[in-house]
Amino acid sequence: MNPFLLFRALLPANPLQVGRVLSHTATNESLIELPQGGNCLVRGTSVPTGRMAFIQAGQVQGEAPDVSIIEVTI
């Protein structure tokens, strides 16, 4: 079997991510700033602007704690 496909099978299909809510739209969506520097538009407006949110599968899952994010590359 292909080693890459075996490795991909270990990764979650829809990982839980965290980001800061930049704004809300009139169509019940939130603009999220990710720690990596990108932005994404997801469904849901339950987290206020300026707060951290958990996002998964293109949807706000709830409010995340506002802590410093440290990324370690191995």
All heavy atoms as TSV, in Angstrom:
chain	resi	resn	atom	element	x	y	z
A	1	MET	N	N	0.845	-1.189	0.000
A	1	MET	CA	C	0.000	0.000	0.000
A	1	MET	C	C	0.884	1.243	0.000
A	1	MET	O	O	1.990	1.234	0.507
A	1	MET	CB	C	-0.931	-0.037	1.200
A	1	MET	CG	C	-1.858	1.124	1.282
A	1	MET	SD	S	-3.412	0.645	2.028
A	1	MET	CE	C	-4.511	1.615	1.069
A	2	ASN	N	N	0.353	2.331	-0.499
A	2	ASN	CA	C	1.062	3.594	-0.606
A	2	ASN	C	C	1.322	4.176	0.796
A	2	ASN	O	O	0.384	4.423	1.561
A	2	ASN	CB	C	0.208	4.548	-1.434
A	2	ASN	CG	C	0.896	5.858	-1.710
A	2	ASN	OD1	O	1.730	6.306	-0.948
A	2	ASN	ND2	N	0.515	6.483	-2.813
A	3	PRO	N	N	2.590	4.453	1.165
A	3	PRO	CA	C	2.902	5.002	2.496
A	3	PRO	C	C	2.239	6.359	2.750
A	3	PRO	O	O	1.845	6.657	3.877
A	3	PRO	CB	C	4.417	5.135	2.505
A	3	PRO	CG	C	4.895	4.218	1.435
A	3	PRO	CD	C	3.811	4.136	0.427
A	4	PHE	N	N	2.108	7.179	1.710
A	4	PHE	CA	C	1.478	8.481	1.889
A	4	PHE	C	C	0.006	8.328	2.271
A	4	PHE	O	O	-0.495	9.041	3.147
A	4	PHE	CB	C	1.599	9.326	0.619
A	4	PHE	CG	C	0.920	10.661	0.727
A	4	PHE	CD1	C	1.450	11.665	1.528
A	4	PHE	CD2	C	-0.261	10.919	0.055
A	4	PHE	CE1	C	0.814	12.891	1.650
A	4	PHE	CE2	C	-0.907	12.138	0.171
A	4	PHE	CZ	C	-0.358	13.132	0.965
A	5	LEU	N	N	-0.695	7.414	1.635
A	5	LEU	CA	C	-2.101	7.187	1.964
A	5	LEU	C	C	-2.254	6.639	3.379
A	5	LEU	O	O	-3.205	6.985	4.085
A	5	LEU	CB	C	-2.736	6.244	0.955
A	5	LEU	CG	C	-2.858	6.791	-0.475
A	5	LEU	CD1	C	-3.457	5.741	-1.402
A	5	LEU	CD2	C	-3.675	8.062	-0.496
A	6	LEU	N	N	-1.324	5.816	3.801
A	6	LEU	CA	C	-1.355	5.315	5.184
A	6	LEU	C	C	-1.167	6.461	6.178
A	6	LEU	O	O	-1.847	6.530	7.203
A	6	LEU	CB	C	-0.270	4.259	5.385
A	6	LEU	CG	C	-0.485	2.923	4.687
A	6	LEU	CD1	C	0.754	2.055	4.823
A	6	LEU	CD2	C	-1.699	2.224	5.258
A	7	PHE	N	N	-0.234	7.360	5.864
A	7	PHE	CA	C	0.006	8.515	6.731
A	7	PHE	C	C	-1.229	9.422	6.772
A	7	PHE	O	O	-1.632	9.884	7.843
A	7	PHE	CB	C	1.221	9.301	6.243
A	7	PHE	CG	C	1.454	10.575	6.991
A	7	PHE	CD1	C	1.916	10.557	8.299
A	7	PHE	CD2	C	1.195	11.801	6.399
A	7	PHE	CE1	C	2.124	11.725	9.005
A	7	PHE	CE2	C	1.393	12.974	7.091
A	7	PHE	CZ	C	1.859	12.944	8.389
A	8	ARG	N	N	-1.838	9.692	5.616
A	8	ARG	CA	C	-3.030	10.542	5.555
A	8	ARG	C	C	-4.183	9.970	6.351
A	8	ARG	O	O	-5.003	10.709	6.911
A	8	ARG	CB	C	-3.457	10.735	4.109
A	8	ARG	CG	C	-3.172	12.130	3.627
A	8	ARG	CD	C	-3.631	12.354	2.246
A	8	ARG	NE	N	-5.061	12.642	2.225
A	8	ARG	CZ	C	-5.746	12.853	1.131
A	8	ARG	NH1	N	-5.155	12.787	-0.031
A	8	ARG	NH2	N	-7.014	13.114	1.172
A	9	ALA	N	N	-4.261	8.655	6.418
A	9	ALA	CA	C	-5.333	8.009	7.170
A	9	ALA	C	C	-5.220	8.293	8.675
A	9	ALA	O	O	-6.198	8.199	9.405
A	9	ALA	CB	C	-5.332	6.509	6.912
A	10	LEU	N	N	-4.033	8.664	9.142
A	10	LEU	CA	C	-3.831	8.981	10.560
A	10	LEU	C	C	-4.344	10.375	10.923
A	10	LEU	O	O	-4.631	10.649	12.084
A	10	LEU	CB	C	-2.342	8.897	10.913
A	10	LEU	CG	C	-1.689	7.527	10.786
A	10	LEU	CD1	C	-0.191	7.640	11.011
A	10	LEU	CD2	C	-2.305	6.550	11.757
A	11	LEU	N	N	-4.442	11.257	9.947
A	11	LEU	CA	C	-4.849	12.634	10.198
A	11	LEU	C	C	-6.372	12.748	10.231
A	11	LEU	O	O	-7.062	12.083	9.472
A	11	LEU	CB	C	-4.278	13.544	9.111
A	11	LEU	CG	C	-2.761	13.547	8.986
A	11	LEU	CD1	C	-2.335	14.388	7.794
A	11	LEU	CD2	C	-2.111	14.043	10.253
A	12	PRO	N	N	-6.910	13.610	11.095
A	12	PRO	CA	C	-8.367	13.777	11.152
A	12	PRO	C	C	-8.889	14.435	9.885
A	12	PRO	O	O	-8.236	15.308	9.297
A	12	PRO	CB	C	-8.582	14.667	12.373
A	12	PRO	CG	C	-7.295	15.372	12.576
A	12	PRO	CD	C	-6.220	14.446	12.064
A	13	ALA	N	N	-10.072	14.063	9.454
A	13	ALA	CA	C	-10.662	14.625	8.242
A	13	ALA	C	C	-11.046	16.095	8.454
A	13	ALA	O	O	-10.874	16.919	7.566
A	13	ALA	CB	C	-11.889	13.816	7.841
A	14	ASN	N	N	-11.562	16.431	9.610
A	14	ASN	CA	C	-11.977	17.800	9.937
A	14	ASN	C	C	-11.348	18.210	11.264
A	14	ASN	O	O	-11.983	18.108	12.317
A	14	ASN	CB	C	-13.504	17.903	10.041
A	14	ASN	CG	C	-14.178	17.704	8.715
A	14	ASN	OD1	O	-13.768	18.293	7.730
A	14	ASN	ND2	N	-15.189	16.869	8.683
A	15	PRO	N	N	-10.098	18.699	11.244
A	15	PRO	CA	C	-9.441	19.047	12.501
A	15	PRO	C	C	-10.096	20.251	13.179
A	15	PRO	O	O	-10.669	21.125	12.518
A	15	PRO	CB	C	-8.009	19.384	12.074
A	15	PRO	CG	C	-8.127	19.790	10.649
A	15	PRO	CD	C	-9.260	18.993	10.089
A	16	LEU	N	N	-10.021	20.283	14.489
A	16	LEU	CA	C	-10.514	21.419	15.266
A	16	LEU	C	C	-9.438	22.495	15.225
A	16	LEU	O	O	-8.281	22.241	15.543
A	16	LEU	CB	C	-10.790	20.987	16.712
A	16	LEU	CG	C	-11.396	22.030	17.620
A	16	LEU	CD1	C	-12.804	22.392	17.154
A	16	LEU	CD2	C	-11.440	21.527	19.046
A	17	GLN	N	N	-9.818	23.703	14.787
A	17	GLN	CA	C	-8.882	24.811	14.693
A	17	GLN	C	C	-9.348	25.943	15.588
A	17	GLN	O	O	-10.475	25.946	16.078
A	17	GLN	CB	C	-8.792	25.311	13.249
A	17	GLN	CG	C	-8.228	24.277	12.295
A	17	GLN	CD	C	-8.158	24.829	10.884
A	17	GLN	OE1	O	-9.156	25.293	10.340
A	17	GLN	NE2	N	-6.974	24.785	10.304
A	18	VAL	N	N	-8.465	26.906	15.794
A	18	VAL	CA	C	-8.805	28.069	16.605
A	18	VAL	C	C	-8.395	29.319	15.837
A	18	VAL	O	O	-7.442	29.299	15.061
A	18	VAL	CB	C	-8.108	28.003	17.993
A	18	VAL	CG1	C	-6.607	28.109	17.867
A	18	VAL	CG2	C	-8.649	29.055	18.927
A	19	GLY	N	N	-9.147	30.393	16.032
A	19	GLY	CA	C	-8.825	31.656	15.377
A	19	GLY	C	C	-9.587	32.797	16.015
A	19	GLY	O	O	-10.510	32.586	16.803
A	20	ARG	N	N	-9.189	34.024	15.668
A	20	ARG	CA	C	-9.831	35.216	16.226
A	20	ARG	C	C	-10.918	35.704	15.272
A	20	ARG	O	O	-10.701	35.806	14.071
A	20	ARG	CB	C	-8.801	36.327	16.448
A	20	ARG	CG	C	-9.360	37.531	17.169
A	20	ARG	CD	C	-8.287	38.485	17.651
A	20	ARG	NE	N	-7.295	37.860	18.503
A	20	ARG	CZ	C	-7.445	37.609	19.804
A	20	ARG	NH1	N	-8.589	37.903	20.394
A	20	ARG	NH2	N	-6.484	37.059	20.499
A	21	VAL	N	N	-12.088	36.005	15.832
A	21	VAL	CA	C	-13.217	36.497	15.034
A	21	VAL	C	C	-12.950	37.960	14.673
A	21	VAL	O	O	-12.812	38.807	15.550
A	21	VAL	CB	C	-14.550	36.363	15.811
A	21	VAL	CG1	C	-15.696	36.920	14.983
A	21	VAL	CG2	C	-14.801	34.923	16.209
A	22	LEU	N	N	-12.871	38.229	13.373
A	22	LEU	CA	C	-12.633	39.599	12.908
A	22	LEU	C	C	-13.933	40.363	12.681
A	22	LEU	O	O	-14.015	41.553	12.981
A	22	LEU	CB	C	-11.820	39.577	11.610
A	22	LEU	CG	C	-10.416	38.990	11.701
A	22	LEU	CD1	C	-9.761	38.978	10.330
A	22	LEU	CD2	C	-9.578	39.772	12.693
A	23	SER	N	N	-14.946	39.680	12.121
A	23	SER	CA	C	-16.222	40.345	11.849
A	23	SER	C	C	-17.304	39.310	11.580
A	23	SER	O	O	-17.017	38.126	11.415
A	23	SER	CB	C	-16.095	41.280	10.644
A	23	SER	OG	O	-15.801	40.532	9.480
A	24	HIS	N	N	-18.537	39.791	11.530
A	24	HIS	CA	C	-19.692	38.968	11.193
A	24	HIS	C	C	-20.327	39.533	9.934
A	24	HIS	O	O	-20.247	40.736	9.674
A	24	HIS	CB	C	-20.731	38.967	12.319
A	24	HIS	CG	C	-20.222	38.405	13.603
A	24	HIS	ND1	N	-19.928	37.081	13.779
A	24	HIS	CD2	C	-19.945	39.005	14.791
A	24	HIS	CE1	C	-19.508	36.877	15.012
A	24	HIS	NE2	N	-19.499	38.040	15.645
A	25	THR	N	N	-20.986	38.670	9.177
A	25	THR	CA	C	-21.699	39.118	7.976
A	25	THR	C	C	-23.199	39.057	8.225
A	25	THR	O	O	-23.649	38.454	9.206
A	25	THR	CB	C	-21.360	38.232	6.759
A	25	THR	OG1	O	-21.904	36.920	6.970
A	25	THR	CG2	C	-19.858	38.133	6.541
A	26	ALA	N	N	-23.955	39.634	7.313
A	26	ALA	CA	C	-25.412	39.624	7.421
A	26	ALA	C	C	-25.987	38.245	7.117
A	26	ALA	O	O	-27.152	37.984	7.402
A	26	ALA	CB	C	-26.005	40.652	6.467
A	27	THR	N	N	-25.172	37.360	6.554
A	27	THR	CA	C	-25.647	36.020	6.185
A	27	THR	C	C	-25.239	34.964	7.212
A	27	THR	O	O	-25.043	33.800	6.865
A	27	THR	CB	C	-25.122	35.630	4.790
A	27	THR	OG1	O	-23.694	35.722	4.795
A	27	THR	CG2	C	-25.690	36.537	3.717
A	28	ASN	N	N	-25.068	35.365	8.482
A	28	ASN	CA	C	-24.764	34.447	9.584
A	28	ASN	C	C	-23.424	33.732	9.397
A	28	ASN	O	O	-23.309	32.535	9.620
A	28	ASN	CB	C	-25.896	33.430	9.774
A	28	ASN	CG	C	-25.825	32.743	11.120
A	28	ASN	OD1	O	-25.405	33.343	12.103
A	28	ASN	ND2	N	-26.233	31.488	11.171
A	29	GLU	N	N	-22.406	34.487	8.991
A	29	GLU	CA	C	-21.053	33.947	8.842
A	29	GLU	C	C	-20.081	34.815	9.623
A	29	GLU	O	O	-20.363	35.972	9.918
A	29	GLU	CB	C	-20.644	33.915	7.365
A	29	GLU	CG	C	-21.489	32.976	6.525
A	29	GLU	CD	C	-21.158	33.067	5.060
A	29	GLU	OE1	O	-20.982	34.193	4.556
A	29	GLU	OE2	O	-21.066	32.004	4.427
A	30	SER	N	N	-18.925	34.234	9.950
A	30	SER	CA	C	-17.879	34.956	10.667
A	30	SER	C	C	-16.585	34.892	9.878
A	30	SER	O	O	-16.240	33.837	9.336
A	30	SER	CB	C	-17.639	34.341	12.046
A	30	SER	OG	O	-18.772	34.460	12.868
A	31	LEU	N	N	-15.868	36.011	9.830
A	31	LEU	CA	C	-14.534	36.047	9.241
A	31	LEU	C	C	-13.547	35.767	10.364
A	31	LEU	O	O	-13.528	36.487	11.369
A	31	LEU	CB	C	-14.256	37.402	8.594
A	31	LEU	CG	C	-12.890	37.560	7.932
A	31	LEU	CD1	C	-12.745	36.574	6.766
A	31	LEU	CD2	C	-12.685	38.981	7.457
A	32	ILE	N	N	-12.745	34.720	10.201
A	32	ILE	CA	C	-11.822	34.262	11.239
A	32	ILE	C	C	-10.383	34.458	10.769
A	32	ILE	O	O	-10.035	34.096	9.647
A	32	ILE	CB	C	-12.039	32.762	11.549
A	32	ILE	CG1	C	-13.502	32.470	11.892
A	32	ILE	CG2	C	-11.088	32.279	12.633
A	32	ILE	CD1	C	-13.955	32.971	13.219
A	33	GLU	N	N	-9.536	35.007	11.651
A	33	GLU	CA	C	-8.099	35.121	11.386
A	33	GLU	C	C	-7.408	33.930	12.050
A	33	GLU	O	O	-7.509	33.744	13.266
A	33	GLU	CB	C	-7.548	36.418	11.948
A	33	GLU	CG	C	-6.057	36.574	11.725
A	33	GLU	CD	C	-5.516	37.839	12.353
A	33	GLU	OE1	O	-6.036	38.255	13.407
A	33	GLU	OE2	O	-4.583	38.407	11.792
A	34	LEU	N	N	-6.733	33.119	11.249
A	34	LEU	CA	C	-6.046	31.934	11.756
A	34	LEU	C	C	-4.650	32.287	12.254
A	34	LEU	O	O	-4.041	33.253	11.767
A	34	LEU	CB	C	-5.967	30.876	10.653
A	34	LEU	CG	C	-7.322	30.412	10.100
A	34	LEU	CD1	C	-7.114	29.513	8.892
A	34	LEU	CD2	C	-8.118	29.711	11.170
A	35	PRO	N	N	-4.105	31.520	13.185
A	35	PRO	CA	C	-2.760	31.801	13.712
A	35	PRO	C	C	-1.667	31.757	12.633
A	35	PRO	O	O	-0.665	32.435	12.750
A	35	PRO	CB	C	-2.529	30.689	14.737
A	35	PRO	CG	C	-3.868	30.179	15.073
A	35	PRO	CD	C	-4.739	30.414	13.874
A	36	GLN	N	N	-1.882	30.983	11.575
A	36	GLN	CA	C	-0.902	30.881	10.503
A	36	GLN	C	C	-0.872	32.133	9.642
A	36	GLN	O	O	-0.005	32.284	8.794
A	36	GLN	CB	C	-1.193	29.667	9.602
A	36	GLN	CG	C	-1.220	28.357	10.313
A	36	GLN	CD	C	-2.586	28.015	10.892
A	36	GLN	OE1	O	-3.491	28.840	10.960
A	36	GLN	NE2	N	-2.741	26.780	11.330
A	37	GLY	N	N	-1.842	33.036	9.831
A	37	GLY	CA	C	-1.867	34.290	9.099
A	37	GLY	C	C	-2.970	34.400	8.075
A	37	GLY	O	O	-3.235	35.474	7.572
A	38	GLY	N	N	-3.638	33.315	7.743
A	38	GLY	CA	C	-4.718	33.362	6.762
A	38	GLY	C	C	-6.052	33.690	7.404
A	38	GLY	O	O	-6.189	33.739	8.630
A	39	ASN	N	N	-7.026	33.934	6.563
A	39	ASN	CA	C	-8.395	34.192	7.006
A	39	ASN	C	C	-9.319	33.164	6.386
A	39	ASN	O	O	-9.035	32.637	5.308
A	39	ASN	CB	C	-8.868	35.589	6.584
A	39	ASN	CG	C	-8.101	36.687	7.263
A	39	ASN	OD1	O	-7.507	36.497	8.313
A	39	ASN	ND2	N	-8.096	37.852	6.659
A	40	CYS	N	N	-10.426	32.884	7.053
A	40	CYS	CA	C	-11.434	31.998	6.476
A	40	CYS	C	C	-12.817	32.484	6.890
A	40	CYS	O	O	-12.985	33.125	7.923
A	40	CYS	CB	C	-11.201	30.545	6.890
A	40	CYS	SG	S	-11.357	30.219	8.640
A	41	LEU	N	N	-13.789	32.191	6.053
A	41	LEU	CA	C	-15.176	32.554	6.307
A	41	LEU	C	C	-15.921	31.284	6.691
A	41	LEU	O	O	-15.903	30.309	5.945
A	41	LEU	CB	C	-15.787	33.181	5.051
A	41	LEU	CG	C	-17.116	33.890	5.197
A	41	LEU	CD1	C	-16.997	35.064	6.160
A	41	LEU	CD2	C	-17.596	34.380	3.842
A	42	VAL	N	N	-16.528	31.279	7.887
A	42	VAL	CA	C	-17.199	30.081	8.390
A	42	VAL	C	C	-18.624	30.414	8.807
A	42	VAL	O	O	-18.961	31.575	9.050
A	42	VAL	CB	C	-16.434	29.461	9.583
A	42	VAL	CG1	C	-15.052	29.000	9.163
A	42	VAL	CG2	C	-16.325	30.437	10.737
A	43	ARG	N	N	-19.464	29.386	8.907
A	43	ARG	CA	C	-20.859	29.559	9.334
A	43	ARG	C	C	-20.926	29.788	10.845
A	43	ARG	O	O	-20.195	29.164	11.595
A	43	ARG	CB	C	-21.679	28.329	8.963
A	43	ARG	CG	C	-21.817	28.113	7.468
A	43	ARG	CD	C	-22.667	26.889	7.132
A	43	ARG	NE	N	-22.284	25.669	7.830
A	43	ARG	CZ	C	-21.323	24.841	7.437
A	43	ARG	NH1	N	-20.634	25.106	6.349
A	43	ARG	NH2	N	-21.053	23.751	8.120
A	44	GLY	N	N	-21.837	30.642	11.263
A	44	GLY	CA	C	-22.083	30.857	12.685
A	44	GLY	C	C	-21.545	32.187	13.185
A	44	GLY	O	O	-20.502	32.650	12.729
A	45	THR	N	N	-22.280	32.770	14.132
A	45	THR	CA	C	-21.888	34.063	14.715
A	45	THR	C	C	-22.026	34.042	16.231
A	45	THR	O	O	-22.249	35.085	16.842
A	45	THR	CB	C	-22.758	35.196	14.126
A	45	THR	OG1	O	-24.133	34.901	14.383
A	45	THR	CG2	C	-22.531	35.378	12.639
A	46	SER	N	N	-21.890	32.885	16.848
A	46	SER	CA	C	-22.113	32.766	18.290
A	46	SER	C	C	-20.975	33.350	19.127
A	46	SER	O	O	-21.160	33.609	20.315
A	46	SER	CB	C	-22.337	31.302	18.675
A	46	SER	OG	O	-21.199	30.527	18.349
A	47	VAL	N	N	-19.814	33.577	18.532
A	47	VAL	CA	C	-18.671	34.130	19.264
A	47	VAL	C	C	-18.533	35.608	18.891
A	47	VAL	O	O	-18.508	35.951	17.707
A	47	VAL	CB	C	-17.375	33.356	18.926
A	47	VAL	CG1	C	-16.185	33.971	19.631
A	47	VAL	CG2	C	-17.521	31.894	19.323
A	48	PRO	N	N	-18.447	36.501	19.888
A	48	PRO	CA	C	-18.359	37.937	19.602
A	48	PRO	C	C	-17.073	38.312	18.849
A	48	PRO	O	O	-16.048	37.634	18.952
A	48	PRO	CB	C	-18.365	38.588	20.988
A	48	PRO	CG	C	-18.838	37.547	21.930
A	48	PRO	CD	C	-18.501	36.231	21.323
A	49	THR	N	N	-17.134	39.418	18.127
A	49	THR	CA	C	-15.980	39.952	17.413
A	49	THR	C	C	-14.846	40.239	18.395
A	49	THR	O	O	-15.076	40.761	19.481
A	49	THR	CB	C	-16.376	41.251	16.669
A	49	THR	OG1	O	-17.446	40.945	15.784
A	49	THR	CG2	C	-15.218	41.812	15.879
A	50	GLY	N	N	-13.623	39.880	18.003
A	50	GLY	CA	C	-12.451	40.111	18.839
A	50	GLY	C	C	-12.117	38.954	19.757
A	50	GLY	O	O	-11.049	38.933	20.366
A	51	ARG	N	N	-12.993	37.979	19.888
A	51	ARG	CA	C	-12.757	36.828	20.764
A	51	ARG	C	C	-12.238	35.653	19.945
A	51	ARG	O	O	-12.368	35.613	18.727
A	51	ARG	CB	C	-14.051	36.415	21.477
A	51	ARG	CG	C	-14.733	37.515	22.265
A	51	ARG	CD	C	-13.928	38.034	23.445
A	51	ARG	NE	N	-13.759	37.075	24.496
A	51	ARG	CZ	C	-14.508	36.984	25.576
A	51	ARG	NH1	N	-15.510	37.808	25.745
A	51	ARG	NH2	N	-14.249	36.087	26.486
A	52	MET	N	N	-11.675	34.665	20.631
A	52	MET	CA	C	-11.173	33.458	19.986
A	52	MET	C	C	-12.313	32.456	19.839
A	52	MET	O	O	-13.191	32.366	20.702
A	52	MET	CB	C	-10.044	32.832	20.801
A	52	MET	CG	C	-8.824	33.727	20.955
A	52	MET	SD	S	-8.030	34.113	19.407
A	52	MET	CE	C	-7.156	32.590	19.104
A	53	ALA	N	N	-12.280	31.693	18.728
A	53	ALA	CA	C	-13.338	30.715	18.463
A	53	ALA	C	C	-12.735	29.398	18.006
A	53	ALA	O	O	-11.701	29.373	17.331
A	53	ALA	CB	C	-14.278	31.240	17.390
A	54	PHE	N	N	-13.385	28.304	18.400
A	54	PHE	CA	C	-13.062	26.995	17.851
A	54	PHE	C	C	-13.851	26.857	16.557
A	54	PHE	O	O	-15.055	27.167	16.525
A	54	PHE	CB	C	-13.480	25.866	18.805
A	54	PHE	CG	C	-12.606	25.729	20.015
A	54	PHE	CD1	C	-13.142	25.885	21.281
A	54	PHE	CD2	C	-11.261	25.421	19.891
A	54	PHE	CE1	C	-12.344	25.735	22.409
A	54	PHE	CE2	C	-10.460	25.278	21.011
A	54	PHE	CZ	C	-11.000	25.432	22.265
A	55	ILE	N	N	-13.195	26.393	15.498
A	55	ILE	CA	C	-13.889	26.165	14.230
A	55	ILE	C	C	-13.554	24.759	13.738
A	55	ILE	O	O	-12.450	24.260	13.928
A	55	ILE	CB	C	-13.528	27.217	13.160
A	55	ILE	CG1	C	-12.020	27.301	12.957
A	55	ILE	CG2	C	-14.084	28.570	13.512
A	55	ILE	CD1	C	-11.610	28.197	11.817
A	56	GLN	N	N	-14.544	24.140	13.139
A	56	GLN	CA	C	-14.379	22.778	12.614
A	56	GLN	C	C	-15.371	22.582	11.480
A	56	GLN	O	O	-16.545	22.941	11.604
A	56	GLN	CB	C	-14.621	21.750	13.710
A	56	GLN	CG	C	-14.309	20.334	13.308
A	56	GLN	CD	C	-14.417	19.382	14.488
A	56	GLN	OE1	O	-15.240	19.569	15.379
A	56	GLN	NE2	N	-13.576	18.391	14.493
A	57	ALA	N	N	-14.895	22.020	10.396
A	57	ALA	CA	C	-15.732	21.707	9.230
A	57	ALA	C	C	-16.488	22.939	8.725
A	57	ALA	O	O	-17.658	22.852	8.365
A	57	ALA	CB	C	-16.693	20.571	9.556
A	58	GLY	N	N	-15.819	24.106	8.748
A	58	GLY	CA	C	-16.434	25.306	8.202
A	58	GLY	C	C	-17.502	25.936	9.062
A	58	GLY	O	O	-18.327	26.694	8.574
A	59	GLN	N	N	-17.477	25.634	10.374
A	59	GLN	CA	C	-18.510	26.147	11.269
A	59	GLN	C	C	-17.913	26.504	12.622
A	59	GLN	O	O	-17.029	25.820	13.124
A	59	GLN	CB	C	-19.595	25.096	11.457
A	59	GLN	CG	C	-20.765	25.567	12.262
A	59	GLN	CD	C	-21.919	24.590	12.201
A	59	GLN	OE1	O	-22.019	23.782	11.291
A	59	GLN	NE2	N	-22.803	24.659	13.168
A	60	VAL	N	N	-18.425	27.586	13.230
A	60	VAL	CA	C	-18.010	27.972	14.581
A	60	VAL	C	C	-18.560	26.933	15.549
A	60	VAL	O	O	-19.758	26.647	15.546
A	60	VAL	CB	C	-18.534	29.380	14.932
A	60	VAL	CG1	C	-18.262	29.700	16.398
A	60	VAL	CG2	C	-17.914	30.429	14.036
A	61	GLN	N	N	-17.687	26.370	16.382
A	61	GLN	CA	C	-18.104	25.359	17.362
A	61	GLN	C	C	-18.325	25.957	18.748
A	61	GLN	O	O	-18.994	25.358	19.569
A	61	GLN	CB	C	-17.062	24.242	17.446
A	61	GLN	CG	C	-16.876	23.477	16.156
A	61	GLN	CD	C	-18.140	22.750	15.739
A	61	GLN	OE1	O	-18.843	22.171	16.558
A	61	GLN	NE2	N	-18.442	22.796	14.459
A	62	GLY	N	N	-17.720	27.111	19.012
A	62	GLY	CA	C	-17.876	27.744	20.316
A	62	GLY	C	C	-16.698	28.641	20.615
A	62	GLY	O	O	-15.753	28.747	19.832
A	63	GLU	N	N	-16.756	29.298	21.760
A	63	GLU	CA	C	-15.690	30.221	22.151
A	63	GLU	C	C	-14.491	29.457	22.686
A	63	GLU	O	O	-14.634	28.487	23.432
A	63	GLU	CB	C	-16.207	31.210	23.197
A	63	GLU	CG	C	-15.254	32.344	23.446
A	63	GLU	CD	C	-15.878	33.475	24.232
A	63	GLU	OE1	O	-17.116	33.570	24.279
A	63	GLU	OE2	O	-15.106	34.258	24.805
A	64	ALA	N	N	-13.297	29.916	22.322
A	64	ALA	CA	C	-12.043	29.311	22.766
A	64	ALA	C	C	-11.387	30.242	23.789
A	64	ALA	O	O	-11.630	31.450	23.774
A	64	ALA	CB	C	-11.101	29.099	21.576
A	65	PRO	N	N	-10.562	29.691	24.673
A	65	PRO	CA	C	-9.860	30.554	25.620
A	65	PRO	C	C	-8.891	31.474	24.880
A	65	PRO	O	O	-8.314	31.091	23.868
A	65	PRO	CB	C	-9.115	29.578	26.530
A	65	PRO	CG	C	-9.221	28.252	25.913
A	65	PRO	CD	C	-10.262	28.286	24.862
A	66	ASP	N	N	-8.734	32.685	25.373
A	66	ASP	CA	C	-7.854	33.663	24.744
A	66	ASP	C	C	-6.449	33.522	25.328
A	66	ASP	O	O	-6.084	34.215	26.270
A	66	ASP	CB	C	-8.387	35.072	24.961
A	66	ASP	CG	C	-7.758	36.085	24.036
A	66	ASP	OD1	O	-6.939	35.701	23.175
A	66	ASP	OD2	O	-8.078	37.280	24.171
A	67	VAL	N	N	-5.687	32.592	24.778
A	67	VAL	CA	C	-4.325	32.334	25.241
A	67	VAL	C	C	-3.360	32.540	24.079
A	67	VAL	O	O	-3.753	32.562	22.919
A	67	VAL	CB	C	-4.176	30.899	25.798
A	67	VAL	CG1	C	-5.040	30.710	27.021
A	67	VAL	CG2	C	-4.511	29.865	24.748
A	68	SER	N	N	-2.088	32.691	24.395
A	68	SER	CA	C	-1.062	32.817	23.362
A	68	SER	C	C	-0.907	31.495	22.637
A	68	SER	O	O	-0.893	30.435	23.253
A	68	SER	CB	C	0.276	33.219	23.968
A	68	SER	OG	O	0.168	34.459	24.597
A	69	ILE	N	N	-0.771	31.566	21.330
A	69	ILE	CA	C	-0.599	30.364	20.522
A	69	ILE	C	C	0.856	30.246	20.110
A	69	ILE	O	O	1.436	31.197	19.588
A	69	ILE	CB	C	-1.515	30.398	19.286
A	69	ILE	CG1	C	-2.967	30.431	19.732
A	69	ILE	CG2	C	-1.240	29.226	18.365
A	69	ILE	CD1	C	-3.958	30.633	18.621
A	70	ILE	N	N	1.435	29.100	20.384
A	70	ILE	CA	C	2.820	28.838	20.023
A	70	ILE	C	C	2.819	27.681	19.041
A	70	ILE	O	O	2.267	26.640	19.303
A	70	ILE	CB	C	3.661	28.475	21.272
A	70	ILE	CG1	C	3.653	29.642	22.260
A	70	ILE	CG2	C	5.079	28.115	20.861
A	70	ILE	CD1	C	4.259	29.310	23.585
A	71	GLU	N	N	3.455	27.910	17.894
A	71	GLU	CA	C	3.535	26.869	16.871
A	71	GLU	C	C	4.948	26.312	16.843
A	71	GLU	O	O	5.918	27.057	16.762
A	71	GLU	CB	C	3.185	27.433	15.501
A	71	GLU	CG	C	3.142	26.396	14.425
A	71	GLU	CD	C	2.669	26.974	13.107
A	71	GLU	OE1	O	1.939	27.974	13.112
A	71	GLU	OE2	O	3.050	26.405	12.080
A	72	VAL	N	N	5.058	25.003	16.945
A	72	VAL	CA	C	6.358	24.326	16.923
A	72	VAL	C	C	6.421	23.469	15.684
A	72	VAL	O	O	5.553	22.624	15.455
A	72	VAL	CB	C	6.551	23.465	18.189
A	72	VAL	CG1	C	7.860	22.718	18.124
A	72	VAL	CG2	C	6.446	24.306	19.438
A	73	THR	N	N	7.442	23.669	14.875
A	73	THR	CA	C	7.625	22.860	13.674
A	73	THR	C	C	8.668	21.799	13.957
A	73	THR	O	O	9.751	22.094	14.450
A	73	THR	CB	C	8.085	23.741	12.501
A	73	THR	OG1	O	7.135	24.786	12.320
A	73	THR	CG2	C	8.211	22.942	11.227
A	74	ILE	N	N	8.301	20.570	13.662
A	74	ILE	CA	C	9.218	19.448	13.916
A	74	ILE	C	C	9.757	18.955	12.597
A	74	ILE	O	O	9.088	18.774	11.637
A	74	ILE	CB	C	8.478	18.320	14.647
A	74	ILE	CG1	C	7.984	18.839	15.982
A	74	ILE	CG2	C	9.400	17.127	14.837
A	74	ILE	CD1	C	7.138	17.867	16.758
